[in-house]
Amino acid sequence: MTVSSVSNLYAGLGQMGLGQMGLSKGMVRGTPLGQTPAQNGAAPASAAPKDVIGQDTSAGGAKADDSKAVDYHHMTRKQMIAASKELAKAGKIDLTEMGMLQMAGPIGKVGPNGEFVPFTAAERAQIDNRPVDYVDTAQQAIRGLESQGRSSDPTSGYQGWKHILLALQEV
């Protein structure tokens, strides 16, 4: 299985609402507490976003470039998908950790009766183009797992988030 096919699998699972779910401000969230879909049994832009090397990505994907710094503190989901593939290709994170990064964030809404409601295409596009601080996302996942007493649980994703944080802070 290639990096691209695993990436597409995680993206598809998230869009179908099969990632880990928890409530946050009326949204169903992906893996902020550290589990991948496999572990769980079943992640305001007023201008065009800039990719990880500072070029406009409104018409396409982003590519990391070693000659320019990557800003993991201000990156859209689309940019993170490309950046996480590059991190995996470089051996800095594994495929599970790549999926954790790509699935971090909201994957749907909570309906009036507490049911999962997928985002519309317009809502998904707006969320995917909103910059996120992925270093902070990893730190929040780690703190959340620690506060739940799950830092020693090998199924919690804690070690994965610690490894992700180290990779993101390496730049």
Backbone torsions as a table, in degrees:
resi	resn	phi	psi	omega
1	MET	NA	132.2	-177.3
2	THR	-87.0	164.5	176.1
3	VAL	-55.9	-42.1	-178.2
4	SER	-64.6	-43.1	-178.0
5	SER	-69.5	-35.6	176.0
6	VAL	-66.6	-40.8	178.0
7	SER	-59.4	-45.8	179.3
8	ASN	-65.4	-36.7	177.5
9	LEU	-61.0	-49.8	179.7
10	TYR	-62.0	-42.2	179.3
11	ALA	-61.6	-43.4	179.4
12	GLY	-64.4	-41.6	178.0
13	LEU	-62.0	-41.8	179.5
14	GLY	-64.2	-40.8	-179.8
15	GLN	-68.4	-26.1	178.2
16	MET	-87.5	-4.3	179.0
17	GLY	79.9	24.5	-178.6
18	LEU	-96.5	1.1	175.9
19	GLY	-77.2	174.7	177.6
20	GLN	-59.5	135.7	-177.6
21	MET	-116.9	139.2	174.2
22	GLY	-152.3	157.5	-177.5
23	LEU	-92.0	138.6	176.1
24	SER	-154.8	109.9	178.2
25	LYS	52.5	42.3	176.7
26	GLY	77.5	9.9	179.3
27	MET	-118.8	149.5	171.2
28	VAL	-89.4	129.7	-174.2
29	ARG	-107.2	156.0	178.0
30	GLY	-73.7	-117.7	-170.9
31	THR	-104.8	39.7	-176.7
32	PRO	-64.9	-18.8	178.5
33	LEU	-97.3	4.8	166.0
34	GLY	107.9	-3.3	-179.8
35	GLN	-96.9	145.9	172.5
36	THR	-89.6	165.2	177.1
37	PRO	-56.6	-37.1	-179.6
38	ALA	-64.3	-39.9	179.4
39	GLN	-71.0	-27.8	-176.4
40	ASN	-88.4	-7.5	-175.6
41	GLY	89.1	16.6	178.3
42	ALA	-151.4	NA	NA
43	ALA	NA	NA	NA
44	PRO	NA	106.2	-178.8
45	ALA	-89.0	106.5	-178.9
46	SER	-86.4	-20.8	178.4
47	ALA	-119.8	170.9	177.7
48	ALA	-59.9	134.9	-177.7
49	PRO	-67.4	153.5	176.1
50	LYS	-101.2	143.6	-180.0
51	ASP	-81.7	-174.3	-174.0
52	VAL	-67.3	-12.3	175.6
53	ILE	-114.5	14.1	172.6
54	GLY	89.6	13.0	178.4
55	GLN	-104.1	155.7	-180.0
56	ASP	-63.2	131.5	179.6
57	THR	-112.6	13.9	-176.1
58	SER	-63.3	-22.5	-179.3
59	ALA	-106.5	-4.3	-177.2
60	GLY	-167.6	-169.4	-176.4
61	GLY	-85.7	170.9	-179.0
62	ALA	-102.1	152.0	174.2
63	LYS	-131.2	137.1	177.2
64	ALA	-78.1	150.3	179.3
65	ASP	-135.7	123.2	-176.3
66	ASP	-61.2	-23.6	-176.5
67	SER	-78.6	-10.9	179.9
68	LYS	-127.7	144.6	-177.5
69	ALA	-70.9	142.5	176.3
70	VAL	-96.4	130.8	-179.7
71	ASP	-101.3	93.0	179.9
72	TYR	-74.9	-5.0	177.9
73	HIS	-85.3	-12.9	-175.4
74	HIS	-149.4	83.5	-173.2
75	MET	-144.9	138.3	176.8
76	THR	-78.4	166.2	178.6
77	ARG	-61.0	-41.7	178.6
78	LYS	-59.9	-42.1	178.0
79	GLN	-66.0	-39.2	179.7
80	MET	-67.1	-35.4	177.4
81	ILE	-58.7	-47.3	179.2
82	ALA	-67.0	-43.9	-178.2
83	ALA	-65.7	-39.5	-179.3
84	SER	-68.0	-33.2	174.8
85	LYS	-63.0	-41.6	178.4
86	GLU	-65.7	-41.1	177.4
87	LEU	-61.7	-41.3	179.0
88	ALA	-67.8	-42.6	179.0
89	LYS	-60.8	-36.1	180.0
90	ALA	-80.4	-4.9	179.4
91	GLY	79.9	12.8	-179.1
92	LYS	-81.2	-27.0	174.5
93	ILE	-136.3	158.8	177.3
94	ASP	-94.0	179.3	-175.6
95	LEU	-65.7	-35.1	177.3
96	THR	-64.1	-44.8	179.3
97	GLU	-65.7	-35.8	175.5
98	MET	-60.0	-45.2	178.1
99	GLY	-63.2	-38.5	178.8
100	MET	-61.2	-43.6	178.3
101	LEU	-64.9	-42.9	-176.9
102	GLN	-70.5	-27.6	-178.6
103	MET	-92.5	-8.3	-179.3
104	ALA	-62.9	135.1	178.0
105	GLY	113.0	179.7	-175.2
106	PRO	-69.8	142.0	177.9
107	ILE	-121.3	-4.5	179.3
108	GLY	178.0	-174.3	-178.5
109	LYS	-116.8	166.8	174.6
110	VAL	-98.0	123.9	-179.4
111	GLY	-76.6	176.9	-176.0
112	PRO	-62.1	-24.7	179.2
113	ASN	-106.8	19.0	179.0
114	GLY	82.9	6.5	-178.5
115	GLU	-83.7	158.0	176.2
116	PHE	-73.7	130.8	176.6
117	VAL	-126.0	115.6	179.7
118	PRO	-63.6	151.1	174.8
119	PHE	-65.9	149.5	170.6
120	THR	-71.6	166.5	179.0
121	ALA	-59.3	-39.1	180.0
122	ALA	-67.5	-42.8	178.2
123	GLU	-63.9	-42.8	-179.9
124	ARG	-61.4	-44.2	-179.9
125	ALA	-61.9	-42.2	179.8
126	GLN	-63.9	-44.6	179.6
127	ILE	-66.1	-43.1	-178.2
128	ASP	-65.8	-22.5	179.7
129	ASN	-97.0	1.8	178.9
130	ARG	-87.3	125.0	179.2
131	PRO	-63.2	142.7	-178.8
132	VAL	-127.5	147.5	173.1
133	ASP	-92.5	96.7	-176.1
134	TYR	-72.6	-24.7	174.1
135	VAL	-65.9	-44.6	177.7
136	ASP	-65.1	-37.7	177.6
137	THR	-59.5	-45.4	178.6
138	ALA	-64.7	-42.2	179.1
139	GLN	-63.2	-40.6	177.9
140	GLN	-64.7	-39.9	178.3
141	ALA	-62.6	-43.5	179.4
142	ILE	-63.2	-48.2	179.5
143	ARG	-61.4	-40.8	179.5
144	GLY	-61.5	-44.6	179.6
145	LEU	-67.4	-37.9	177.2
146	GLU	-64.5	-41.5	-178.9
147	SER	-68.2	-24.1	176.8
148	GLN	-87.2	-2.1	-178.5
149	GLY	71.4	27.4	-175.5
150	ARG	-108.0	13.8	-177.1
151	SER	-66.6	-23.6	178.4
152	SER	-98.4	1.3	178.7
153	ASP	-81.1	114.3	-177.1
154	PRO	-66.4	-14.6	179.1
155	THR	-94.7	-0.8	-174.5
156	SER	-79.6	-20.2	-174.6
157	GLY	87.9	2.9	-176.8
158	TYR	-57.4	-50.6	-179.3
159	GLN	-62.4	-35.3	176.9
160	GLY	-62.6	-46.1	179.0
161	TRP	-65.1	-36.7	176.8
162	LYS	-62.6	-43.6	180.0
163	HIS	-66.5	-40.9	176.7
164	ILE	-59.8	-46.9	-179.4
165	LEU	-58.3	-44.5	178.1
166	LEU	-60.0	-44.0	-179.9
167	ALA	-63.9	-40.8	-178.6
168	LEU	-70.5	-30.3	-178.6
169	GLN	-86.0	-6.9	-176.8
170	GLU	-68.2	-24.7	-176.5
171	VAL	-70.3	NA	NA
